[in-house]
Amino acid sequence: MRGRSQRTPQKRAALLDAVVEFGGNVKRACESADIARTTVYGWSKDDPQFKADLEEAIQRGADLLEDEARRRAHDGVDEPVFYQGEQCGVIRKYSDTLLIFLLKGAKPERYRERYGHEIAGPNGQPLSIGVGVVLELPANGRDANPGPKPDTS
């Protein structure tokens, strides 16, 4: 386990560059720069400028990830095609899933998931709750207590 590293301009720069390179992943950046995460969080706590620079590096890394997602969704990637163990060509593949996420992020008001939840009484009638009504849920939380059990005797 790495101990607390001495803060030097070289270690600081190496860490911040690695944060960007690894898409904002501080854990992987620390491993690459051979600096303990606790050290980095200590530096952030002690030095407001380092904290701001770290947050900027995380954002720049996230921007690189977004650029790569956009490239894969829009431009696609070439995947090799094999026949009898030999590569005979390539096929361009696009990621519809990445495109969906990019659209949801760019235009959430248009592409967000829409869910509506309504609580109604029997036969869809409005739910009427009077004073003193208690709804009991069993331990599993799935089924409400429907009230007194009918007399089956």
HELIX and SHEET records of a PDB file:
HELIX    1   1 PRO A    9  GLU A   21  1                                  13    
HELIX    2   2 VAL A   26  ALA A   33  1                                   8    
HELIX    3   3 ARG A   37  ASP A   46  1                                  10    
HELIX    4   4 PRO A   48  ARG A   70  1                                  23    
HELIX    5   5 ARG A   71  ASP A   75  3                                   5    
HELIX    6   6 ASP A   96  ALA A  106  1                                  11    
HELIX    7   7 PRO A  108  TYR A  111  1                                   4    
HELIX    8   8 PRO A  122  GLY A  124  5                                   3    
SHEET    1   A 2 VAL A  77  TYR A  83  0                                        
SHEET    2   A 2 GLU A  86  LYS A  93 -1                                        
END                                                                             
